[in-house]
């Protein structure tokens, strides 16, 4: 324990995060987004999200030591992975900036300033990538280094400039993105899930700044004759991994949270219609056919359709005078207007079912009221039927004695 406390590199080695962990998380985020990206490919925001997640995943795949060595061996060029990995990191940085600009300004923003900003980002970082390859071709880096290339070649002409170029380009992008995200996350009117997603993204980009700072400090120490290589080889990689996990979580949270919220809302709406559905099923003698593989949305739609299909012919039996008396009775019992309307509708529907049973010929009934409002408000009516004692109290006060089904 004493040795770990005195040796930062040994201490950090105990907390090494495998590159495959952020790769898995980033890939999961991409898989979650992919159906929407494919379906709405013309949406520049979704394309930016997909590009960032794809490039971030590629960074961790190609920057893992095993992949670096394999690529060097396959190409026969020592350290060819350096400009390739640096190019991926630079492209990821540019993609992040483009995403934040597109996301922050919104799709409605097609101003010349926004388009000009995006063109500048693309041009600047494309130029950086070209310069990275040119510098590598000019440099002499014959010794393969899979973990400590940045510090090993910190004093080598052209390799030194290449390393500094990618680090400064990466740091600049992360600094701008962090600032934009921070300002956006603290603006008014944001959805809670989006706000937390932005905070995770901001934390991820802030850690990317720690990554760049650790690398630059280690390189600066080399120039001054000191050895702080552990900052580059032991601190920077786990910081980058943690940063990627936070960035992926920042994208996953709003998407997954919204998905779960939608699932919950649909299932809640389906359960909410159950009391009125049971009344309509009893009135018609039929029920919605059960479909084993039906989606929650389809089951909700079928239940709503069934309720309305049974309710529509019942409207001709509705007693409008009873509806008015029931509404007044509900108000007199202390219910707010919206609840009173739902209770009055429930009383009217139950009375209409009884009236249909007493009338042998539908032609004997007068034309019922406009069913539009009743068909539209099936959810509040169903909620009212969940409290049969309240419906019964309204019916008694309105002068109707037909029993309420339990």
N, C-alpha and C positions, 0 to 999 in steps of 0.2 A: 504494500500500500504506500509506503514511504517512497519507493522507487517511482511509482506512478505519479505521485505528487510532484516529484522533482523533475521528471522527464515528461514534458507535454506530449511528445510524439507517442510514447508508450501509453499514456493516458487516453489519447484520442484513438489509438489503435484498438482499444477495448470497445470503442463505440462506433466502429466502422459500419457504414450502411452500404450494403451491396447495391451496385448500380442497377441490378435487376428489379429491386423493389420500386424505385421511382418509375422504371420502365413499365412495370406492370400497372401501377396506378395511372400513369399517363395514358397507357393503352386502354385501360378501362374507361377513362374519361372520353377518349376518342370514340370508343365503341358506343357509348351512351349517346354521343352527339351525332354519330355517323348517319343514322336513318334520317334525321332532320336535315343534315347537311346535303345528303343526296336528293331528298325531296324538294328542298328549297335552295338548289345550287346557285341560283341567280342572286341570292342574298349575300352581299359582300361581307357582312358581319360573320355569317356562318362559315364562309370560306376562310376568313381570317382565323376563326377559332380552330377549324380543322387543320389549317396550315401550321399554326403554332403548336398544337398538340402532336401533330405528326413529326415536326422538326424536333420538338423536345424529346420525343421517344427515340428518334434517330440519334440524337446527341448521346443519350445514355447507352444505346446499343453500340455505337461505333467508338465511344470514348472509354469503354471498359478495357482494361489491360489485355484480356484475352483476345478481343476483337482487334485491338491495335496491332498486336504481334501477328495475328493471322493475316491481316491486310498487308503488313510489311513483307511477310514471307511470300504471299501470293503474287504481289507486284514485283518483288525483287528489289524494291527501293527502300533503303533504311529510312524510317521516320516519315514515309509518305502519308501516314495517318495524321501527321501534325497539321498540314494545311487543310486536309479533308475535315478533321474534327473542328479546327478553328473556323472553317467556312460554315459548317453546320451551326456552330454556336453563334456566329455572326448573323446568319440567316434567321435563326430563332430569335435573336435580339430584335432584328428588323420586323419580323412577324409580330412580335409582342407589341412594338410601337404602333404598327398599323392597326392591330386589333384594338388597342386602347383608343386611338384616334377615331376609328370607325364606331366603336361601341359608345364612347363618350359623347360624340357629336350627334349620333343617331342617324338612321337611314334617310331621314328627311333633309339632312344637311348636305346639300350638293354645292355649297359655296365654292368659289374659286380658291379661297384661302385654304379650305380643307383639302381640295384636290391638289393644290400646290404643295401642301405639307406632306401629303402621301407620296407625291412624286419625288420630293426631296429625300425622304426616308429611303425609298427604293433606290434612287440614284446613288446616294451616299454609301449605303451598305453594299450595293453591288460593286461599287468601286473598291471598297475595303476587301471584298472577297477576291477580286482580280489582283489587288496588290499583295494579298497573302500568298497567292500562288507564284507571283513574280518574285517575291522575296525568297520563297523556298527554293526556286530554281537558281537563284544567285548565291544561296548560302551553301556552306560546306558542313553537312551534319551526317557523318558516316557511321557514328555509333548509335545503335538503336537504344532508345530510352522509352519504356512503356509507362513509367510512373512519374519520373522526375525530369521530363524533357524541358519544361519551362525554366527550371533553375540550372540544369546541367548546361544548357546552351545560352544562359543569360548574358554571357560576355562574347558570344560568337557573332561576328558581323552578319547582318541581314536576318539571321535567326532571331537576334535580339530585337530588331525592329519589328519582325513579324509577330513575336510574342507580345510585345507592347501594343501593337496595333489592334490585335484581337481583344486584348484585355481592356483597353481604353474604349473601343467601340462597344464592347459588352457592358462596361460600367456606365457609359453615357446613356445607352438605351434603358438600362435598369433604373438609372437615376430619374430620367424623364418619366418613365412609366410609373415609378413609385409615386412621384409627385402628382401625376394626373389621377392615379387611383386614390391616393389619400384625399385629394380635394373632392373627388366624386363621391367617395364613401361617406363623407361628412356633409354632403348636400341634402337638402330637404326633399321629402316626397318619395324616398326609395322604399321598395319592398324590403321586408326584414331579411328574407333569404338572399336577395341581391346584395344587401348591405354587408351581410356576413361573408358572402362569397368575395366581395371586393376587399374586405379586410384580410381574408386569407391570401388573395392575390397580392395585396400590398405587402404582407409579411413575406411572401415568397420572393418578390422582387427585392425587398430590403435585404434578405439573406443573400441574394445574388450579388449585392454590393459588398457583403462580407467576403464572398468568394473572391471577387476581383481584388479587394483590399489585401486579403491574405496572400494571393499570388504576387501582387505588386510589392508587398513588403518583403517577401522572401527574395524576390529578384533584387530589390534595393539593397538587402543585406549582403547578397553576393557581391554586388558592386563595391560595397564598403569593406569587404574582407571578412564578413561575419557569416555564420551558418545558421540560418533560420529556415532551412529547407522543409522542416516539418510543417510549416504553415501551408506550403504548397502541396505536399504529398499526403499529409495526415489530416489537416484541418479543412482545406478547400473541398476535397471530394465529398465528405459527409455533409458539409454545408450545402453543396450543390444538390445532393440527393434530397435533403430535407426541403430545400427550396422548391424542387420539382414536385415533391409530394404536396406542399402547400398550394402551389399553383394549380395542380390538378384538382385538389380538393376545392379550390375556389371556383373552378368551372363545374365540378360535379354537384356542389351543394345547391346552387339555384336550380339546376336541371333536375336532380334527383328529388330535391325538396318539393319542387313544383309538381313533379310526376306523382309523388306520394300524396301530396295535397289533392291533386285531381282524382286519384284513386279513392281517397277517403271521401271526397265530395260526392262522387258518383254513387259509391256504396251507401253513403248516408241518405242521399236522395232516394235510392231504391228502397231502403228501410222505411223512410219517411212516408212513402206511398202505401205501405203495407195495410194500414187500417182501412183506407178507402178502397184499395184493391180487394180486400176480403169482403167488403160490403158489395162491391160491384160483382164479384164472383158469385156471391150468394144470390144476387138479383138476377144474374144471367144463367147460372148453372154451369158456366164454362170457366176455364182458367187459362193462363198463359202456358203454352207447351214448354216443358223444361228442356233446355239445350245445354248439354254437358260442356261444350267448348265455346259457348257464347261469352263474349267479352262483357265486362260490367256495363259498358256503355250500351251494348245491344240489349242486355237484360233490362236496363232502365228504360230504354226507348220502347221496348215491347210492353213493359208494364204501363207506361204512360199512355201508349196507344190503346191498350186494352181498356184502361179506365175511361178514356175519352169516348171510345167506341160504344161502351155500355151506357155511359152517362148521357150521351147526346140524345138518344130517343126518350130517355127519362125526363128530359127538360119539359116536354109537353104536358107532363103531369104535375109540374111544380105549381104550387099555390103562392102567387106573388104576395097576397095579403098575409099569409103565414110567414113568408120571408121577412116582410117589413115588421110584423109583430115580434118575430124572433130577434131581429136586430135591435129593436127597442128594448126587448127583455134582457138581452145580453149587456147592453149599455147600462140598464138599470141595476144589473147584478155587479157592476163595477169593472167590466171588461173594457179595454181600450178599443177604439173603432175598428182597427184591423182584425183583432181577435174576435170582435163582435160579428163582423162580416163573415168570418170563417165559421163561427158557431151557427149563424143563421143559415149559411149554405149547407152545413151538415144536417140541420133540422129539416130543411127543404128537401134534401135528397132522400132522407129516410121517409119523409111523408110521401114523396113521389113514388117510392117503391111500394108503399102501402096502397096508395091511390091506384097504381097500375093493377095491383091484385084485386081491387074492388071493382075495376072497370073492365068489362069484357071486350068492349070495342073501343080502340084508340080514337076513332072518329067522334066518340061521344065527348071527348075532352076538347076544351078550347085550345087554341094555339098558345103554346107556352112562351115564356119570356125569351129574350135574346140570350142564347147559351154561351156567347163569347166569353163573358166575364167568368162564368162558372167553370168553363173548360180550362180557362187560363189559370185559375186559382185552385187547382186540384191539390197542390202541396199544402197550403194553409188549411184547406178543408180536411185533408187527411190528418194533419197535426191536431186539429180540433177533435177528431174522432178518437184520438188517443186518450182523451179524458171524457169517457162516456157519462160520468156524473155531472160534468159541466153542461154537456149537450142535453142531458135529461132535465137539468134545472132550467135551462132556457126553454125547452119544450113545455114544461109544466107552467112556467110563467106566461108563455105565449098562448096557452090554452090548448095545446096538442098533447095527447096522452099516449101516443104510440111508443112502446118501449124501445130503448136504445140497445142495439146488439152489443154484447160484451166482447 
